[in-house]
Amino acid sequence: MYILDTGARFSAVRFSPVFNPPPTSLRRRYFIVRANLPFPKHQAKYHKELEVAIDAVDRACRLCVDVKRSLFSSKEKIVEKNDQTPVTIADFGVQALVSLELSKLFPSIPLVAEEDSHFVRANNLVSSVVSEVKSKASIGDNHLSDADVLEAIDRGGKDAYTFCNKPATYWVLDPIDGTRGFLKGDEALYVVGLALVVDNEIVLGVMGCPNWPGDSSDGSTGTLMLSHIGCGTWTKKLQNVSGNVAGDWIRCFVDACVLMNKARFCIQESQTWESLPLSGFFDASTVSEDLKHKEILLLPTCCGSLCKYLMVASGRASVFLLRAKTQRTIKSWDHAVGIICVHEAGGKVTDWEGDEINLEEDQSERRLIFPAGGVVVSNGSLHNQILEMISSASPTL
């Protein structure tokens, strides 16, 4: 049974001061649904895939929480890849776990993901990863071998599948987006993100953020966000004291801000406001009170791109701007699930020239995207204004 409630609450979770809810004038009504999925299955073409994705991401988030509890008690839990990006047992464990869960019902759908098992093997991390995966896998048995888990990791690795230039159906997984946030402590945000792409169209996505501030009175923590093409974007509490996804689904909408100086902006933590084209039109302030006419509110940075997508899709931020750097590649898994969550919440995502993000430009591997100039994520109402400002400022950049 589906129960729609158009009550006055905006969110089911209580946010810390850093994540103050948007002003009343910027809020939109929402809907609460009490069901396994937030919409009837017949309305969702990919409902089977979505249900599996929800379960896989939930299990992956619980793995992250458990690993994080012991993160600082064991030096073996923290390692670094050659590019100096911090990686933990959780990254590899999540990739193996999600890969295993997806392959049970959809073994023929390829997986595009961040990691491969070479690093696990080379750093004697196999037993640690396998142990974490066994404890969370749905089969709940001890028959998973080391080889099974390593193979599951490699199923999403760089050399696992060649797409050529044909339209394809495939999963895109970011095991932990915002690994630095994972390492920082309990307050920092990080996201497990999973999307399904069919013929260059993202048709569903699920994000889990274990540290999303919640209401501790009922033992809950974190948020789970899902989107399905044509069915909207929805959230619910990620976990309760029993470790299960709990509570009601709440539909998300982007905020209704139409004035640039009233918008709330997110930028990449590695970039400065002064490096972005809008800095020629507005100064940035991190203090919301007494903003001047030519100032915008810049929200505190959070690690990883998917956290910013989650902020925009949930109405906590109005805009996320990312400038492409020539010396760094942009990975598809940092954006795929965020794109559909923002779109289905009423927002918009393009490159700096206003073109949609093309996931198939990397024809053989589907691992890279090449947005001209960078990525603009907005509530939709502000999108054209932002593109016009970027365009007019581009000759000076």
Disulfide bonds with the S-S distance in Angstrom:
none
